């Protein structure tokens, strides 16, 4: 339910809303504006089959919800501007076992301090998702780290990471302190250097590439990832960078740097790569 249905119910809701509003003579531009989509996406929705859910009762619930929302939107009209969206989610696992979330989206921007605080929290969430059993064989001798920055970052001081290194102790990831800006020089520097050629990447981590370094190129091809190299940390320019391989040298440990758009995507990408090494 949290997997397959959780990934399609909003898609089905949007498709039904788009169809209902179109039948009320709303233009594609008006529908796209209300749903936070694009005209081309709204156009494609009209010709696609609705995604199936695991139960017809769920489909009926979503479709009924779409009908109620579209009726209300018809009354408000296409020029109305939403100022807040509130999501309430409740998951029941058994008697007395209920998880409930109640969040509002306002579209307002965080100030600089709030953005930085949110980034530090995302780093902690990301590292808590790392599967120790998967990376145990790829842990660098010097330890690993994970770093991230805001889109506006231009310098190492604007990159957040964990002070010291992240290591494995008693089959658990351990770090000495909470993440902070300016806590890493080498990893942060690699991220800043990479952003010169791929400014959309804001997160990076390092692991050991394994003994068969030629295998990394094959893995990147299989996963459709852009690979470049960094001899002893000297980055080879490349338009679009997902993975950087430093093959190492005498007294220099080989390193595989993995990049992504955000810390959570970064951990998922790392898991996929490690599973193939």
C-alpha positions in Angstrom: 0.0 0.0 0.0 2.8 2.4 0.9 4.7 1.2 -2.2 2.7 0.6 -5.3 -0.5 2.4 -4.4 1.4 5.2 -2.7 3.2 6.0 -5.9 0.1 6.2 -8.1 -2.8 7.7 -6.1 -1.7 11.3 -6.7 -1.2 10.5 -10.4 -4.7 9.1 -10.7 -6.1 12.0 -8.7 -4.5 14.6 -11.0 -5.6 12.7 -14.1 -9.2 12.6 -12.9 -9.1 16.3 -11.8 -7.8 17.3 -15.2 -10.5 15.4 -17.0 -13.3 16.7 -14.8 -12.1 20.3 -15.2 -11.7 19.9 -18.9 -15.3 18.8 -19.2 -16.2 22.0 -17.4 -14.5 23.9 -20.2 -11.4 24.9 -18.3 -8.4 25.4 -20.7 -5.3 23.2 -20.5 -3.4 26.3 -19.3 -5.9 26.9 -16.5 -5.9 23.3 -15.4 -2.0 23.2 -15.4 -1.9 26.3 -13.3 -4.3 24.9 -10.7 -2.6 21.5 -10.5 1.0 22.8 -10.6 1.7 21.0 -13.9 2.4 21.9 -17.5 0.1 22.1 -20.5 1.9 19.3 -22.3 1.4 17.0 -19.2 -2.3 17.9 -19.1 -2.6 17.1 -22.8 -0.9 13.7 -22.3 -3.2 12.8 -19.4 -6.2 13.0 -21.6 -4.9 10.2 -23.8 -3.5 7.9 -21.2 -5.3 5.1 -19.3 -5.8 5.7 -15.6 -3.2 3.9 -13.4 -4.6 0.8 -11.6 -4.6 0.6 -7.9 -4.4 -2.6 -5.9 -8.1 -2.5 -5.0 -11.2 -1.2 -6.9 -12.4 0.3 -3.7 -9.3 2.5 -3.5 -9.9 3.5 -7.1 -13.4 4.5 -6.3 -12.3 6.5 -3.3 -9.7 8.5 -5.3 -12.1 9.0 -8.2 -14.8 10.2 -5.7 -12.4 12.6 -4.1 -11.4 13.9 -7.5 -15.1 14.6 -8.3 -15.6 16.4 -5.0 -12.5 18.6 -5.5 -13.3 19.4 -9.1 -16.9 20.4 -8.2 -15.5 22.8 -5.6 -12.9 24.2 -8.0 -15.6 24.8 -10.6 -17.4 27.0 -8.0 -14.2 28.9 -7.2 -13.2 29.3 -10.9 -9.9 29.0 -12.7 -8.6 32.4 -11.6 -8.5 31.4 -7.9 -5.1 31.1 -6.3 -4.4 28.4 -3.7 -2.5 29.8 -0.7 -2.1 26.6 1.3 -2.3 22.8 0.8 -2.8 20.6 3.9 -2.0 16.9 3.9 -3.3 14.6 6.6 -2.0 11.0 6.4 -3.0 8.2 8.8 -1.7 4.6 8.6 -3.1 1.9 10.8 -1.1 -1.3 11.4 -3.3 -2.8 14.1 -5.2 -2.0 17.3 -3.5 1.0 18.9 -0.8 1.1 16.2 -1.5 4.3 14.2 0.9 6.7 12.5 -0.6 10.1 11.7 1.0 13.1 9.9 -0.6 16.5 9.4 1.4 18.9 7.3 0.7 22.1 5.4 2.4 23.4 2.2 2.3 27.2 1.8 4.7 27.8 -1.1 6.7 30.2 1.1 10.5 30.3 1.0 12.7 29.5 4.0 15.1 32.2 5.0 18.8 31.5 4.8 19.2 30.2 8.4 16.2 27.9 8.0 17.5 26.6 4.6 20.8 25.7 6.3 19.1 24.0 9.2 16.8 22.0 6.9 19.9 20.9 4.9 21.7 19.6 8.0 18.6 17.6 8.9 18.5 16.1 5.4 22.1 15.0 5.9 21.2 13.2 9.2 18.1 11.6 7.6 20.2 10.4 4.6 22.9 8.8 6.7 20.3 7.0 8.8 19.1 5.3 5.6 22.5 3.8 4.7 22.4 0.0 4.8 25.6 -1.0 6.7 25.5 -4.6 5.5 25.7 -3.3 1.9 28.6 -0.9 2.3 30.7 -2.8 4.7 32.9 -4.1 2.0 33.3 -0.7 0.3 34.2 1.3 3.4 37.4 3.3 2.7 40.3 2.7 5.1 40.2 6.4 6.0 36.4 6.3 6.5 33.6 7.8 4.5 31.7 11.0 4.6 28.6 12.5 3.0 28.4 16.2 2.1 25.7 18.5 0.7 25.2 22.1 -0.1 22.5 24.6 -1.2 22.1 25.5 -4.8 23.8 28.8 -4.3 27.0 27.3 -2.8 30.2 28.5 -4.3 32.9 27.6 -1.7 33.9 24.8 0.6 32.7 26.7 3.6 29.2 26.5 2.2 29.2 22.7 2.1 27.9 20.7 5.1 29.4 17.4 6.1 30.1 15.3 9.2 33.1 16.4 11.2 35.8 13.8 11.0 34.8 10.6 9.2 31.9 8.2 9.3 33.0 4.6 10.3 31.4 1.3 11.1 31.5 0.2 14.8 29.7 -3.0 15.9 27.9 -3.1 12.6 26.5 0.4 13.0 27.5 3.6 11.3 29.1 6.0 13.7 30.0 9.7 13.4 31.6 11.8 16.1 29.4 14.8 15.8 26.4 16.3 14.0 26.9 17.7 10.5 28.1 21.2 10.1 29.1 23.6 7.4 32.8 23.7 6.6 33.4 20.4 8.3 35.0 18.8 5.3 37.7 20.1 3.0 38.5 17.3 0.5 35.0 15.9 -0.1 33.5 19.4 -0.1 36.2 20.6 -2.5 35.3 17.7 -4.9 31.7 18.7 -4.8 32.4 22.3 -5.5 34.7 21.4 -8.4 32.0 19.1 -9.8 29.4 21.8 -9.7 31.4 23.8 -12.1 30.4 21.2 -14.8 27.1 20.0 -13.2 25.5 22.7 -11.0 22.4 20.6 -10.3 24.4 18.1 -8.1 24.4 19.2 -4.5 25.3 16.0 -2.6 28.3 13.7 -2.6 29.8 10.7 -0.7 32.9 8.6 -1.0 33.3 4.8 -0.9 36.0 2.3 -2.0 35.6 1.2 -5.6 36.7 -2.3 -5.0 39.6 -4.2 -6.6 38.2 -4.4 -10.1 38.1 -0.7 -11.1 37.3 -1.5 -14.7 34.0 -2.8 -13.4 32.9 0.7 -12.4 32.7 1.8 -16.0 30.4 -1.1 -16.8 28.2 -0.4 -13.8 27.8 3.2 -14.8 26.8 2.2 -18.3 24.2 -0.3 -16.9 22.8 2.4 -14.6 23.0 5.2 -17.2 25.3 7.3 -15.0 27.8 9.8 -16.2 31.3 8.8 -15.2 34.5 10.9 -15.0 37.9 10.5 -13.3 40.0 12.4 -10.8 43.6 11.4 -10.6 44.7 12.0 -7.0 41.8 14.4 -6.6 42.4 16.3 -9.8 38.9 16.3 -11.5 38.7 15.6 -15.3 36.0 18.0 -16.7 32.8 16.4 -17.9 29.4 17.8 -18.7 27.1 16.0 -16.3 28.7 14.1 -13.5 27.1 11.3 -11.5 30.2 9.3 -10.5 33.9 10.1 -10.2 36.6 7.5 -10.0 40.0 8.2 -8.5 42.0 5.1 -9.3 44.6 5.9 -6.7 48.3 5.7 -6.7 51.2 4.8 -4.5 50.3 6.0 -1.0 46.9 7.3 -2.4 43.8 5.2 -1.7 41.4 4.6 -4.6 38.1 6.4 -4.1 34.7 6.3 -5.8 32.7 9.5 -5.4 29.0 9.4 -6.0 26.9 12.5 -6.6 23.2 13.2 -6.7 20.7 16.1 -6.6 20.0 15.6 -2.9 21.2 13.4 0.0 18.3 10.9 -0.1 18.7 10.3 -3.8 22.5 10.0 -3.2 22.0 7.1 -0.7 19.7 5.3 -3.0 22.2 5.7 -5.9 25.0 4.5 -3.7 23.0 1.3 -2.7 22.4 0.5 -6.4 26.1 0.9 -7.3 27.4 -1.1 -4.4 25.0 -3.9 -5.1 26.7 -4.3 -8.5 30.3 -3.9 -7.4 
